[in-house]
């Protein structure tokens, strides 16, 4: 395996599937089957999911809502998605541990590095909700923080495109894909891989980011096995 321990970052929007909001049971089932295949291949997996399919703090702030209150609402949205992912993984026969930047008994325990690593070593899929537990930070930043904490080999950013392009391939048919990039390349070319806080945290800790198409069944296992099907930033 190319990676032994990974943090899989998924957007909340990815769970919508063809819906305009909420959680698609079909997408949830597909993702959990792919995660199960990676774990059964011997990879330790932690997951951070955004909450944009339910509520986005920045959108609330743009409409006049208090930013701090909006961000906490967004954190709660990530927990709803995390609970859905936990339920589906357990339905598939997987053992899980739900942790959170916000401790909410009896739903989940508070995130701690030791707790997360011990759970992964026991073969559990660790799902980390609640963002960083602090307002003003995105789930991109939370995923970078958690990946550094658990000493992940890489952040695997599952998207609906198969890597990083010179432009948005869904809007520009002439856009070309990068196989590998350096952190400096991304800054120079102004490629929006993750937000700048998350990006800086990854660069400072030499944590690679691998962007790939999570919507194609089997791709997660291909990535952890070392197939070059996306774009690696390191």
C-alpha positions as a Python dict, from the first residue, in 0.01 Angstrom:
ca = {
    (1, 'X'): (0, 0, 0),
    (2, 'X'): (121, 351, -77),
    (3, 'X'): (-56, 488, 231),
    (4, 'X'): (-98, 307, 563),
    (5, 'X'): (-296, 575, 746),
    (6, 'X'): (-503, 841, 571),
    (7, 'X'): (-748, 1116, 646),
    (8, 'X'): (-1029, 1119, 392),
    (9, 'X'): (-1183, 1465, 346),
    (10, 'X'): (-1530, 1475, 194),
    (11, 'X'): (-1747, 1778, 131),
    (12, 'X'): (-2099, 1786, 265),
    (13, 'X'): (-2220, 1861, -88),
    (14, 'X'): (-2075, 1530, -208),
    (15, 'X'): (-2333, 1348, 6),
    (16, 'X'): (-2621, 1515, -180),
    (17, 'X'): (-2574, 1311, -496),
    (18, 'X'): (-2837, 1428, -746),
    (19, 'X'): (-3039, 1597, -471),
    (20, 'X'): (-3037, 1973, -410),
    (21, 'X'): (-2980, 1933, -35),
    (22, 'X'): (-2956, 1670, 238),
    (23, 'X'): (-2804, 1322, 226),
    (24, 'X'): (-2842, 1078, -62),
    (25, 'X'): (-2870, 718, 65),
    (26, 'X'): (-2715, 597, -261),
    (27, 'X'): (-2404, 818, -227),
    (28, 'X'): (-2369, 726, 138),
    (29, 'X'): (-2379, 356, 53),
    (30, 'X'): (-2126, 393, -230),
    (31, 'X'): (-1880, 588, -15),
    (32, 'X'): (-1903, 347, 276),
    (33, 'X'): (-1843, 46, 50),
    (34, 'X'): (-1528, 212, -83),
    (35, 'X'): (-1412, 297, 269),
    (36, 'X'): (-1477, -59, 380),
    (37, 'X'): (-1266, -194, 92),
    (38, 'X'): (-973, 31, 191),
    (39, 'X'): (-993, -73, 558),
    (40, 'X'): (-1015, -443, 464),
    (41, 'X'): (-698, -393, 257),
    (42, 'X'): (-520, -290, 577),
    (43, 'X'): (-539, 91, 560),
    (44, 'X'): (-622, 292, 872),
    (45, 'X'): (-888, 551, 782),
    (46, 'X'): (-1011, 867, 952),
    (47, 'X'): (-1282, 1080, 790),
    (48, 'X'): (-1374, 1448, 808),
    (49, 'X'): (-1696, 1555, 634),
    (50, 'X'): (-1813, 1909, 568),
    (51, 'X'): (-2167, 2030, 638),
    (52, 'X'): (-2249, 2237, 329),
    (53, 'X'): (-2537, 2008, 228),
    (54, 'X'): (-2717, 2113, 548),
    (55, 'X'): (-2581, 2450, 659),
    (56, 'X'): (-2279, 2667, 581),
    (57, 'X'): (-2172, 2924, 840),
    (58, 'X'): (-2028, 3168, 584),
    (59, 'X'): (-2356, 3170, 391),
    (60, 'X'): (-2543, 3247, 711),
    (61, 'X'): (-2302, 3531, 793),
    (62, 'X'): (-2345, 3673, 442),
    (63, 'X'): (-2718, 3700, 511),
    (64, 'X'): (-2668, 3888, 836),
    (65, 'X'): (-2637, 3605, 1087),
    (66, 'X'): (-2375, 3632, 1360),
    (67, 'X'): (-2062, 3460, 1220),
    (68, 'X'): (-1977, 3273, 1540),
    (69, 'X'): (-2332, 3139, 1578),
    (70, 'X'): (-2337, 3045, 1210),
    (71, 'X'): (-2007, 2858, 1236),
    (72, 'X'): (-2131, 2657, 1534),
    (73, 'X'): (-2443, 2568, 1335),
    (74, 'X'): (-2213, 2453, 1054),
    (75, 'X'): (-2021, 2234, 1302),
    (76, 'X'): (-2349, 2075, 1407),
    (77, 'X'): (-2424, 2006, 1039),
    (78, 'X'): (-2092, 1818, 1007),
    (79, 'X'): (-2196, 1604, 1303),
    (80, 'X'): (-2526, 1512, 1136),
    (81, 'X'): (-2330, 1396, 828),
    (82, 'X'): (-2079, 1213, 1048),
    (83, 'X'): (-2357, 1029, 1230),
    (84, 'X'): (-2510, 927, 896),
    (85, 'X'): (-2171, 798, 780),
    (86, 'X'): (-2125, 609, 1108),
    (87, 'X'): (-2467, 446, 1079),
    (88, 'X'): (-2406, 335, 720),
    (89, 'X'): (-2056, 201, 796),
    (90, 'X'): (-2193, -3, 1086),
    (91, 'X'): (-2472, -128, 860),
    (92, 'X'): (-2193, -255, 632),
    (93, 'X'): (-2045, -443, 928),
    (94, 'X'): (-1762, -198, 1009),
    (95, 'X'): (-1652, -92, 1356),
    (96, 'X'): (-1643, 284, 1404),
    (97, 'X'): (-1549, 557, 1648),
    (98, 'X'): (-1724, 894, 1623),
    (99, 'X'): (-1523, 1179, 1773),
    (100, 'X'): (-1584, 1552, 1760),
    (101, 'X'): (-1429, 1892, 1815),
    (102, 'X'): (-1746, 1951, 2017),
    (103, 'X'): (-1817, 1693, 2287),
    (104, 'X'): (-2182, 1595, 2272),
    (105, 'X'): (-2273, 1314, 2508),
    (106, 'X'): (-2413, 1056, 2447),
    (107, 'X'): (-2356, 1093, 2070),
    (108, 'X'): (-1978, 1111, 2064),
    (109, 'X'): (-1663, 1166, 2263),
    (110, 'X'): (-1438, 1466, 2231),
    (111, 'X'): (-1160, 1434, 1974),
    (112, 'X'): (-819, 1345, 2111),
    (113, 'X'): (-516, 1227, 1917),
    (114, 'X'): (-463, 924, 2141),
    (115, 'X'): (-827, 819, 2123),
    (116, 'X'): (-831, 844, 1743),
    (117, 'X'): (-505, 654, 1690),
    (118, 'X'): (-602, 375, 1931),
    (119, 'X'): (-936, 332, 1755),
    (120, 'X'): (-771, 307, 1410),
    (121, 'X'): (-517, 57, 1542),
    (122, 'X'): (-814, -153, 1657),
    (123, 'X'): (-943, -158, 1299),
    (124, 'X'): (-1215, 103, 1350),
    (125, 'X'): (-1302, 375, 1102),
    (126, 'X'): (-1265, 704, 1289),
    (127, 'X'): (-1510, 978, 1191),
    (128, 'X'): (-1424, 1325, 1322),
    (129, 'X'): (-1709, 1577, 1322),
    (130, 'X'): (-1755, 1918, 1474),
    (131, 'X'): (-1480, 2086, 1273),
    (132, 'X'): (-1195, 2215, 1488),
    (133, 'X'): (-1441, 2299, 1766),
    (134, 'X'): (-1375, 2669, 1705),
    (135, 'X'): (-1548, 2929, 1487),
    (136, 'X'): (-1369, 3098, 1194),
    (137, 'X'): (-1207, 2773, 1077),
    (138, 'X'): (-1330, 2566, 781),
    (139, 'X'): (-1355, 2188, 761),
    (140, 'X'): (-1055, 2206, 525),
    (141, 'X'): (-853, 2348, 813),
    (142, 'X'): (-1006, 2096, 1054),
    (143, 'X'): (-908, 1809, 825),
    (144, 'X'): (-550, 1938, 798),
    (145, 'X'): (-532, 1977, 1176),
    (146, 'X'): (-670, 1628, 1241),
    (147, 'X'): (-444, 1469, 979),
    (148, 'X'): (-136, 1623, 1143),
    (149, 'X'): (-259, 1516, 1488),
    (150, 'X'): (-307, 1151, 1393),
    (151, 'X'): (15, 1144, 1186),
    (152, 'X'): (-163, 1051, 864),
    (153, 'X'): (48, 972, 559),
    (154, 'X'): (-172, 1201, 349),
    (155, 'X'): (-501, 1387, 321),
    (156, 'X'): (-712, 1228, 49),
    (157, 'X'): (-951, 1491, -77),
    (158, 'X'): (-1243, 1317, -245),
    (159, 'X'): (-1414, 1540, -502),
    (160, 'X'): (-1626, 1496, -814),
    (161, 'X'): (-1334, 1570, -1050),
    (162, 'X'): (-1032, 1346, -1103),
    (163, 'X'): (-764, 1585, -981),
    (164, 'X'): (-642, 1945, -1003),
    (165, 'X'): (-670, 2125, -1335),
    (166, 'X'): (-542, 2451, -1483),
    (167, 'X'): (-906, 2570, -1468),
    (168, 'X'): (-1244, 2428, -1370),
    (169, 'X'): (-1286, 2131, -1611),
    (170, 'X'): (-1663, 2150, -1572),
    (171, 'X'): (-1657, 2503, -1714),
    (172, 'X'): (-1346, 2507, -1937),
    (173, 'X'): (-1306, 2214, -2182),
    (174, 'X'): (-945, 2319, -2254),
    (175, 'X'): (-840, 2274, -1889),
    (176, 'X'): (-550, 2031, -1842),
    (177, 'X'): (-484, 1808, -1543),
    (178, 'X'): (-175, 1806, -1322),
    (179, 'X'): (-36, 1470, -1202),
    (180, 'X'): (185, 1622, -933),
    (181, 'X'): (233, 1970, -790),
    (182, 'X'): (441, 2129, -519),
    (183, 'X'): (283, 2349, -254),
    (184, 'X'): (463, 2644, -411),
    (185, 'X'): (323, 2556, -756),
    (186, 'X'): (-30, 2579, -616),
    (187, 'X'): (35, 2919, -460),
    (188, 'X'): (207, 3056, -772),
    (189, 'X'): (-66, 2929, -1007),
    (190, 'X'): (-338, 3031, -757),
    (191, 'X'): (-491, 2685, -762),
    (192, 'X'): (-763, 2648, -500),
    (193, 'X'): (-681, 2310, -350),
    (194, 'X'): (-782, 2393, 9),
    (195, 'X'): (-819, 2719, 194),
    (196, 'X'): (-492, 2897, 277),
    (197, 'X'): (-492, 2814, 648),
    (198, 'X'): (-530, 2442, 576),
    (199, 'X'): (-280, 2460, 293),
    (200, 'X'): (-18, 2630, 512),
    (201, 'X'): (-66, 2369, 784),
    (202, 'X'): (-7, 2087, 534),
    (203, 'X'): (300, 2253, 384),
    (204, 'X'): (453, 2326, 725),
    (205, 'X'): (410, 1963, 833),
    (206, 'X'): (511, 1803, 500),
    (207, 'X'): (166, 1645, 470),
    (208, 'X'): (79, 1550, 109),
    (209, 'X'): (-268, 1624, -30),
    (210, 'X'): (-410, 1386, -290),
    (211, 'X'): (-711, 1509, -487),
    (212, 'X'): (-918, 1245, -669),
    (213, 'X'): (-1267, 1156, -793),
    (214, 'X'): (-1445, 989, -501),
    (215, 'X'): (-1767, 948, -701),
    (216, 'X'): (-1622, 666, -913),
    (217, 'X'): (-1662, 336, -724),
    (218, 'X'): (-1330, 172, -635),
    (219, 'X'): (-1120, 486, -666),
    (220, 'X'): (-1036, 511, -296),
    (221, 'X'): (-876, 166, -299),
    (222, 'X'): (-688, 256, -618),
    (223, 'X'): (-546, 568, -453),
    (224, 'X'): (-428, 397, -135),
    (225, 'X'): (-281, 118, -350),
    (226, 'X'): (-67, 372, -534),
    (227, 'X'): (-244, 409, -869),
    (228, 'X'): (-193, 756, -1015),
    (229, 'X'): (-553, 853, -1085),
    (230, 'X'): (-558, 1202, -932),
    (231, 'X'): (-322, 1485, -840),
    (232, 'X'): (-71, 1477, -557),
    (233, 'X'): (46, 1798, -390),
    (234, 'X'): (363, 1762, -183),
}
